């Protein structure tokens, strides 16, 4: 992407947004450290520091001068890419200027307090303690949602959803998820019944944690992770953070089994490769940011589900596993493939197979939408969670808060509107991978040979290098010839599992 020279208002904005991106850099690394390395005693001071940084960024972004420059820049002669950058600047400004500084600070502090306490409360199954903190997060989130909803003339929930997935609405989600709910339960039952007749051995541990770490590093290398611009560490909840020049991913290890940590690394490496391949010449500008949360999830899920759980990739992954842990019957090739394509409804979202996973997302979407809209309160969550878990997956969570409504990190800091992007991302991933196969007729052979370069080049040319230049619909249509089509996701699941 190249840019034509621009006049002064736009250039001033570029300087201003470069400055904001440096503050974002510090926030990202401070937040990463808080979740990985920081001793517990540092929580209060770090929370205050990050809240202060949030307020400072908010002040700069929402200053009267910023609004004036945005108006002036609209009148200037700009290239297409500069115009796209200006549009993203405007979107950031419009999103920020609505929310008072006091609410930004209060939300940051409440979220940090809730998340930090959750780390100890979840293992202790302490719903009472957690819900006390969550109430404050929900109260502040509703305030923000109300402000945004009034300005845009949309529902509270849609106002938050738009922060993660611009252009998406709950009306769209209800249609997409309604279709899913019509066919997914039957598919899930058929797959579980089919696999009941296919015995699958479970690998026997313990699995040394350092060997697990080495296995993760070797898989990251295979997936093209740039270690000069990133690292992997341990956190309570796996995530990808940092900045494109310094991407931080995490996983969590369990000596009794290795696949959760390994597939967590594959998932986060998908996020990381996207970040590491955003348009370098535009870094620091809004147009160089990832397009949306669902597009980000599409990259991690393309790596984890489309690629890494496919038989071709599992055949090249297996030798890396046995190099660390040795041979055993459960790691024989056929069993190893069955093991990684096993479908079994479970309580934990991040450990779910790709067939049952959408049910976890729909459950959370329905609860968080009702919570934001004020139709339910925090104390209603456990019973509603159990009811929906029983309805969608046939499982019970009564009294089991740690593996029920306390298992995720997202609500602790008010990230309501985020969960739907996981299943939207799975749908985009299926659509993108199918079109990559069309564009690359030898892709299966390449994967089986351990050559992923053609796939990564296709992703770079069609998704990664465009950043936020195009809307989600345009980006996907340019890559696949059509906007989101859930049909590809259903086809993928039927082809792989039935």
DAMOFEN-V494026 format. One record per residue. N is the residue number from 1. RES is the residue in three letters. OMEGA is omega in degrees with one decimal (NA if undefined). Layout:
n:N res:RES omega:OMEGA
n:N res:RES omega:OMEGA
This chain:
n:1 res:UNK omega:178.5
n:2 res:UNK omega:-174.8
n:3 res:UNK omega:173.5
n:4 res:UNK omega:178.1
n:5 res:UNK omega:-178.6
n:6 res:UNK omega:-177.8
n:7 res:UNK omega:-158.6
n:8 res:UNK omega:-176.6
n:9 res:UNK omega:179.6
n:10 res:UNK omega:178.4
n:11 res:UNK omega:176.0
n:12 res:UNK omega:178.2
n:13 res:UNK omega:178.3
n:14 res:UNK omega:178.9
n:15 res:UNK omega:-179.4
n:16 res:UNK omega:-178.5
n:17 res:UNK omega:172.1
n:18 res:UNK omega:178.4
n:19 res:UNK omega:178.3
n:20 res:UNK omega:-179.0
n:21 res:UNK omega:177.1
n:22 res:UNK omega:174.3
n:23 res:UNK omega:176.3
n:24 res:UNK omega:178.3
n:25 res:UNK omega:-179.3
n:26 res:UNK omega:177.6
n:27 res:UNK omega:-177.4
n:28 res:UNK omega:-178.5
n:29 res:UNK omega:175.4
n:30 res:UNK omega:178.5
n:31 res:UNK omega:176.7
n:32 res:UNK omega:-179.2
n:33 res:UNK omega:-179.4
n:34 res:UNK omega:-176.7
n:35 res:UNK omega:-176.4
n:36 res:UNK omega:-169.3
n:37 res:UNK omega:-168.1
n:38 res:UNK omega:175.1
n:39 res:UNK omega:-175.1
n:40 res:UNK omega:-177.9
n:41 res:UNK omega:-179.3
n:42 res:UNK omega:-170.8
n:43 res:UNK omega:-174.9
n:44 res:UNK omega:-179.2
n:45 res:UNK omega:-180.0
n:46 res:UNK omega:178.6
n:47 res:UNK omega:179.8
n:48 res:UNK omega:-179.8
n:49 res:UNK omega:-179.6
n:50 res:UNK omega:176.6
n:51 res:UNK omega:178.1
n:52 res:UNK omega:179.3
n:53 res:UNK omega:177.7
n:54 res:UNK omega:179.8
n:55 res:UNK omega:179.9
n:56 res:UNK omega:178.5
n:57 res:UNK omega:-179.7
n:58 res:UNK omega:179.9
n:59 res:UNK omega:-178.6
n:60 res:UNK omega:-175.6
n:61 res:UNK omega:-173.4
n:62 res:UNK omega:179.5
n:63 res:UNK omega:-179.5
n:64 res:UNK omega:-178.7
n:65 res:UNK omega:179.4
n:66 res:UNK omega:178.6
n:67 res:UNK omega:179.3
n:68 res:UNK omega:178.6
n:69 res:UNK omega:178.7
n:70 res:UNK omega:178.1
n:71 res:UNK omega:180.0
n:72 res:UNK omega:-176.3
n:73 res:UNK omega:178.4
n:74 res:UNK omega:-177.0
n:75 res:UNK omega:-175.2
n:76 res:UNK omega:178.5
n:77 res:UNK omega:-175.3
n:78 res:UNK omega:174.0
n:79 res:UNK omega:-179.9
n:80 res:UNK omega:-177.3
n:81 res:UNK omega:176.1
n:82 res:UNK omega:178.8
n:83 res:UNK omega:177.2
n:84 res:UNK omega:178.5
n:85 res:UNK omega:178.4
n:86 res:UNK omega:179.2
n:87 res:UNK omega:178.2
n:88 res:UNK omega:174.0
n:89 res:UNK omega:-178.7
n:90 res:UNK omega:-179.8
n:91 res:UNK omega:177.8
n:92 res:UNK omega:-179.6
n:93 res:UNK omega:-178.4
n:94 res:UNK omega:179.3
n:95 res:UNK omega:-175.1
n:96 res:UNK omega:-170.6
n:97 res:UNK omega:-179.7
n:98 res:UNK omega:-168.8
n:99 res:UNK omega:-179.6
n:100 res:UNK omega:-178.2
n:101 res:UNK omega:-178.2
n:102 res:UNK omega:179.9
n:103 res:UNK omega:176.4
n:104 res:UNK omega:-178.3
n:105 res:UNK omega:-178.3
n:106 res:UNK omega:-178.9
n:107 res:UNK omega:178.6
n:108 res:UNK omega:-179.5
n:109 res:UNK omega:-179.4
n:110 res:UNK omega:179.4
n:111 res:UNK omega:179.6
n:112 res:UNK omega:179.9
n:113 res:UNK omega:-178.2
n:114 res:UNK omega:-178.5
n:115 res:UNK omega:-177.5
n:116 res:UNK omega:179.3
n:117 res:UNK omega:-179.3
n:118 res:UNK omega:-178.3
n:119 res:UNK omega:177.4
n:120 res:UNK omega:-176.2
n:121 res:UNK omega:-178.3
n:122 res:UNK omega:178.2
n:123 res:UNK omega:-179.1
n:124 res:UNK omega:-178.8
n:125 res:UNK omega:-173.3
n:126 res:UNK omega:179.6
n:127 res:UNK omega:-176.8
n:128 res:UNK omega:179.3
n:129 res:UNK omega:-179.2
n:130 res:UNK omega:-175.7
n:131 res:UNK omega:177.1
n:132 res:UNK omega:178.2
n:133 res:UNK omega:-177.1
n:134 res:UNK omega:179.4
n:135 res:UNK omega:-179.7
n:136 res:UNK omega:177.7
n:137 res:UNK omega:-179.5
n:138 res:UNK omega:179.5
n:139 res:UNK omega:-178.9
n:140 res:UNK omega:177.7
n:141 res:UNK omega:177.6
n:142 res:UNK omega:177.4
n:143 res:UNK omega:179.9
n:144 res:UNK omega:-178.5
n:145 res:UNK omega:-179.6
n:146 res:UNK omega:179.0
n:147 res:UNK omega:-177.4
n:148 res:UNK omega:-178.2
n:149 res:UNK omega:179.7
n:150 res:UNK omega:-178.4
n:151 res:UNK omega:-174.9
n:152 res:UNK omega:-178.5
n:153 res:UNK omega:-179.9
n:154 res:UNK omega:-179.2
n:155 res:UNK omega:178.1
n:156 res:UNK omega:-176.3
n:157 res:UNK omega:178.8
n:158 res:UNK omega:179.5
n:159 res:UNK omega:177.4
n:160 res:UNK omega:178.2
n:161 res:UNK omega:-178.5
n:162 res:UNK omega:177.3
n:163 res:UNK omega:-178.7
n:164 res:UNK omega:-175.0
n:165 res:UNK omega:-177.9
n:166 res:UNK omega:177.6
n:167 res:UNK omega:179.3
n:168 res:UNK omega:178.3
n:169 res:UNK omega:177.5
n:170 res:UNK omega:174.9
n:171 res:UNK omega:176.7
n:172 res:UNK omega:-178.5
n:173 res:UNK omega:179.9
n:174 res:UNK omega:178.1
n:175 res:UNK omega:-177.9
n:176 res:UNK omega:-178.8
n:177 res:UNK omega:176.0
n:178 res:UNK omega:176.8
n:179 res:UNK omega:178.2
n:180 res:UNK omega:-177.0
n:181 res:UNK omega:-179.6
n:182 res:UNK omega:-176.2
n:183 res:UNK omega:-174.5
n:184 res:UNK omega:-179.0
n:185 res:UNK omega:179.3
n:186 res:UNK omega:178.3
n:187 res:UNK omega:-179.7
n:188 res:UNK omega:179.0
n:189 res:UNK omega:-179.2
n:190 res:UNK omega:-178.0
n:191 res:UNK omega:179.1
n:192 res:UNK omega:178.9
n:193 res:UNK omega:179.8
n:194 res:UNK omega:-176.1
n:195 res:UNK omega:177.4
n:196 res:UNK omega:179.9
n:197 res:UNK omega:-179.8
n:198 res:UNK omega:-176.5
n:199 res:UNK omega:-177.8
n:200 res:UNK omega:179.4
n:201 res:UNK omega:178.8
n:202 res:UNK omega:179.0
n:203 res:UNK omega:-177.8
n:204 res:UNK omega:179.4
n:205 res:UNK omega:4.3
n:206 res:UNK omega:179.7
n:207 res:UNK omega:-176.1
n:208 res:UNK omega:-174.4
n:209 res:UNK omega:178.2
n:210 res:UNK omega:176.1
n:211 res:UNK omega:175.4
n:212 res:UNK omega:179.0
n:213 res:UNK omega:179.1
n:214 res:UNK omega:176.6
n:215 res:UNK omega:178.5
n:216 res:UNK omega:179.7
n:217 res:UNK omega:-179.7
n:218 res:UNK omega:178.3
n:219 res:UNK omega:175.9
n:220 res:UNK omega:178.2
n:221 res:UNK omega:177.8
n:222 res:UNK omega:-178.0
n:223 res:UNK omega:171.7
n:224 res:UNK omega:178.7
n:225 res:UNK omega:179.8
n:226 res:UNK omega:-176.1
n:227 res:UNK omega:173.2
n:228 res:UNK omega:-178.1
n:229 res:UNK omega:179.2
n:230 res:UNK omega:-179.4
n:231 res:UNK omega:177.7
n:232 res:UNK omega:179.9
n:233 res:UNK omega:-177.0
n:234 res:UNK omega:173.8
n:235 res:UNK omega:179.5
n:236 res:UNK omega:-179.0
n:237 res:UNK omega:-178.2
n:238 res:UNK omega:177.1
n:239 res:UNK omega:173.3
n:240 res:UNK omega:-178.5
n:241 res:UNK omega:-178.0
n:242 res:UNK omega:-177.8
n:243 res:UNK omega:-176.3
n:244 res:UNK omega:-179.7
n:245 res:UNK omega:-175.3
n:246 res:UNK omega:-174.0
n:247 res:UNK omega:-179.8
n:248 res:UNK omega:174.4
n:249 res:UNK omega:179.5
n:250 res:UNK omega:170.7
n:251 res:UNK omega:174.4
n:252 res:UNK omega:-173.4
n:253 res:UNK omega:176.5
n:254 res:UNK omega:-174.8
n:255 res:UNK omega:-179.7
n:256 res:UNK omega:175.8
n:257 res:UNK omega:-172.2
n:258 res:UNK omega:-171.6
n:259 res:UNK omega:-179.8
n:260 res:UNK omega:179.6
n:261 res:UNK omega:-176.7
n:262 res:UNK omega:-178.9
n:263 res:UNK omega:171.6
n:264 res:UNK omega:178.1
n:265 res:UNK omega:178.1
n:266 res:UNK omega:-179.7
n:267 res:UNK omega:-177.4
n:268 res:UNK omega:176.1
n:269 res:UNK omega:174.2
n:270 res:UNK omega:174.6
n:271 res:UNK omega:-174.2
n:272 res:UNK omega:-179.9
n:273 res:UNK omega:175.8
n:274 res:UNK omega:-179.8
n:275 res:UNK omega:-176.4
n:276 res:UNK omega:-177.9
n:277 res:UNK omega:172.5
n:278 res:UNK omega:-172.1
n:279 res:UNK omega:-173.4
n:280 res:UNK omega:-175.9
n:281 res:UNK omega:-179.7
n:282 res:UNK omega:-179.3
n:283 res:UNK omega:-175.9
n:284 res:UNK omega:178.0
n:285 res:UNK omega:-178.4
n:286 res:UNK omega:-177.6
n:287 res:UNK omega:-179.7
n:288 res:UNK omega:178.4
n:289 res:UNK omega:175.9
n:290 res:UNK omega:-172.2
n:291 res:UNK omega:-177.1
n:292 res:UNK omega:-179.8
n:293 res:UNK omega:179.6
n:294 res:UNK omega:176.8
n:295 res:UNK omega:176.3
n:296 res:UNK omega:179.3
n:297 res:UNK omega:179.0
n:298 res:UNK omega:-179.2
n:299 res:UNK omega:178.9
n:300 res:UNK omega:-178.9
n:301 res:UNK omega:172.4
n:302 res:UNK omega:177.4
n:303 res:UNK omega:-172.3
n:304 res:UNK omega:-171.9
n:305 res:UNK omega:-177.4
n:306 res:UNK omega:-175.3
n:307 res:UNK omega:-166.6
n:308 res:UNK omega:177.1
n:309 res:UNK omega:175.1
n:310 res:UNK omega:-175.9
n:311 res:UNK omega:-178.5
n:312 res:UNK omega:-178.4
n:313 res:UNK omega:-178.6
n:314 res:UNK omega:178.4
n:315 res:UNK omega:177.4
n:316 res:UNK omega:176.7
n:317 res:UNK omega:-174.6
n:318 res:UNK omega:179.2
n:319 res:UNK omega:177.3
n:320 res:UNK omega:178.4
n:321 res:UNK omega:-177.3
n:322 res:UNK omega:176.0
n:323 res:UNK omega:179.6
n:324 res:UNK omega:-169.6
n:325 res:UNK omega:-179.2
n:326 res:UNK omega:-179.7
n:327 res:UNK omega:168.0
n:328 res:UNK omega:-173.3
n:329 res:UNK omega:-177.3
n:330 res:UNK omega:-179.6
n:331 res:UNK omega:171.6
n:332 res:UNK omega:-167.7
n:333 res:UNK omega:-177.5
n:334 res:UNK omega:-179.9
n:335 res:UNK omega:179.7
n:336 res:UNK omega:177.2
n:337 res:UNK omega:178.7
n:338 res:UNK omega:-179.1
n:339 res:UNK omega:-176.9
n:340 res:UNK omega:176.4
n:341 res:UNK omega:-179.8
n:342 res:UNK omega:178.5
n:343 res:UNK omega:179.7
n:344 res:UNK omega:179.1
n:345 res:UNK omega:-179.7
n:346 res:UNK omega:-176.0
n:347 res:UNK omega:-168.6
n:348 res:UNK omega:-177.7
n:349 res:UNK omega:-173.0
n:350 res:UNK omega:177.6
n:351 res:UNK omega:-172.1
n:352 res:UNK omega:171.7
n:353 res:UNK omega:-172.9
n:354 res:UNK omega:177.5
n:355 res:UNK omega:-178.8
n:356 res:UNK omega:-175.9
n:357 res:UNK omega:-178.6
n:358 res:UNK omega:178.8
n:359 res:UNK omega:177.1
n:360 res:UNK omega:-178.2
n:361 res:UNK omega:-180.0
n:362 res:UNK omega:177.8
n:363 res:UNK omega:-178.1
n:364 res:UNK omega:178.5
n:365 res:UNK omega:-176.9
n:366 res:UNK omega:179.9
n:367 res:UNK omega:-175.7
n:368 res:UNK omega:176.4
n:369 res:UNK omega:179.3
n:370 res:UNK omega:-179.1
n:371 res:UNK omega:-179.8
n:372 res:UNK omega:-178.6
n:373 res:UNK omega:177.4
n:374 res:UNK omega:-180.0
n:375 res:UNK omega:175.8
n:376 res:UNK omega:176.4
n:377 res:UNK omega:-176.9
n:378 res:UNK omega:-177.6
n:379 res:UNK omega:178.8
n:380 res:UNK omega:-171.1
n:381 res:UNK omega:-174.9
n:382 res:UNK omega:-178.5
n:383 res:UNK omega:180.0
n:384 res:UNK omega:178.3
n:385 res:UNK omega:-179.2
n:386 res:UNK omega:179.9
n:387 res:UNK omega:-177.4
n:388 res:UNK omega:177.2
n:389 res:UNK omega:178.2
n:390 res:UNK omega:-178.2
n:391 res:UNK omega:-173.3
n:392 res:UNK omega:-173.0
n:393 res:UNK omega:177.6
n:394 res:UNK omega:-176.1
n:395 res:UNK omega:-175.0
n:396 res:UNK omega:178.3
n:397 res:UNK omega:-178.9
n:398 res:UNK omega:179.1
n:399 res:UNK omega:-177.9
n:400 res:UNK omega:-175.3
n:401 res:UNK omega:-175.2
n:402 res:UNK omega:178.5
n:403 res:UNK omega:176.2
n:404 res:UNK omega:-170.5
n:405 res:UNK omega:177.8
n:406 res:UNK omega:-170.3
n:407 res:UNK omega:-174.2
n:408 res:UNK omega:-179.7
n:409 res:UNK omega:-166.5
n:410 res:UNK omega:-176.2
n:411 res:UNK omega:-176.8
n:412 res:UNK omega:-179.9
n:413 res:UNK omega:174.1
n:414 res:UNK omega:-179.7
n:415 res:UNK omega:177.5
n:416 res:UNK omega:-174.5
n:417 res:UNK omega:-176.6
n:418 res:UNK omega:-170.4
n:419 res:UNK omega:-178.7
n:420 res:UNK omega:-176.4
n:421 res:UNK omega:177.8
n:422 res:UNK omega:-179.0
n:423 res:UNK omega:171.9
n:424 res:UNK omega:178.6
n:425 res:UNK omega:178.0
n:426 res:UNK omega:179.0
n:427 res:UNK omega:175.9
n:428 res:UNK omega:-178.8
n:429 res:UNK omega:179.4
n:430 res:UNK omega:-179.6
n:431 res:UNK omega:-179.7
n:432 res:UNK omega:-176.9
n:433 res:UNK omega:178.0
n:434 res:UNK omega:179.8
n:435 res:UNK omega:172.4
n:436 res:UNK omega:177.7
n:437 res:UNK omega:178.4
n:438 res:UNK omega:-178.2
n:439 res:UNK omega:-176.3
n:440 res:UNK omega:-174.2
n:441 res:UNK omega:-178.4
n:442 res:UNK omega:-172.9
n:443 res:UNK omega:179.9
n:444 res:UNK omega:178.8
n:445 res:UNK omega:178.9
n:446 res:UNK omega:-179.1
n:447 res:UNK omega:-179.8
n:448 res:UNK omega:179.0
n:449 res:UNK omega:-179.7
n:450 res:UNK omega:179.2
n:451 res:UNK omega:-178.1
n:452 res:UNK omega:-172.6
n:453 res:UNK omega:-178.4
n:454 res:UNK omega:177.2
n:455 res:UNK omega:-177.7
n:456 res:UNK omega:177.1
n:457 res:UNK omega:178.7
n:458 res:UNK omega:178.7
n:459 res:UNK omega:179.3
n:460 res:UNK omega:-177.1
n:461 res:UNK omega:-173.5
n:462 res:UNK omega:-176.6
n:463 res:UNK omega:-167.5
n:464 res:UNK omega:-169.7
n:465 res:UNK omega:-177.7
n:466 res:UNK omega:179.9
n:467 res:UNK omega:179.8
n:468 res:UNK omega:-178.3
n:469 res:UNK omega:-176.6
n:470 res:UNK omega:172.1
n:471 res:UNK omega:179.2
n:472 res:UNK omega:-179.0
n:473 res:UNK omega:-179.6
n:474 res:UNK omega:179.5
n:475 res:UNK omega:-178.3
n:476 res:UNK omega:179.2
n:477 res:UNK omega:177.5
n:478 res:UNK omega:-176.6
n:479 res:UNK omega:-170.7
n:480 res:UNK omega:179.7
n:481 res:UNK omega:177.9
n:482 res:UNK omega:175.6
n:483 res:UNK omega:-175.1
n:484 res:UNK omega:177.8
n:485 res:UNK omega:-176.7
n:486 res:UNK omega:-179.4
n:487 res:UNK omega:-178.3
n:488 res:UNK omega:180.0
n:489 res:UNK omega:179.2
n:490 res:UNK omega:178.6
n:491 res:UNK omega:-179.6
n:492 res:UNK omega:-178.5
n:493 res:UNK omega:-180.0
n:494 res:UNK omega:-178.7
n:495 res:UNK omega:-177.3
n:496 res:UNK omega:-168.2
n:497 res:UNK omega:179.2
n:498 res:UNK omega:NA
